């Protein structure tokens, strides 16, 4: 069983102006997944403050093997989730970012405006998804398929694994 954490990065949700929709959708997708249904899933909420996001991620990486955030990946001046994540990660996951962008671009050219981010901090995978419920569903199609193996690799539960390029 793995510990997954999903969270919303949003000033309006943090301030109680609107309700988080994407986080609960992502949670339900994980719970309903045949592949990920054995995961413990917890939620977090944080405002669009780069320092707050950075400190929260550092703290959460000590407990969780996967952190998936929604929101804060656009072009708005307050969208700083990728920058906060880049402050924390030790390795970028460019292939995962590309796969998520490719899936989203199949649905809309506006996905090119997303600055989603993925990387590794210690043995924790951090993925920043857009805040749109539609984008969360699209990106989950990619995440669902790769997450179990990624966690196995990060937590050293795979003794003899195949290199990603060995199809």
Secondary structure, 3 states (H helix, E strand, C coil): CCEEEEEEECHHHHCCCCCCCHHHHHHHHHHHCCCCCCCEEEEEEECCCHHHHHHHHHHHCCCCCEEEEECCCCCCCCCCHHHHHHHHCCEECHHHHHHHHHHHHHHCHHHHHCCCEEEEECCEEEEEECCCHHHHHHHHHHHHHHHHHHHHHHCCCCCCCCCCCCC
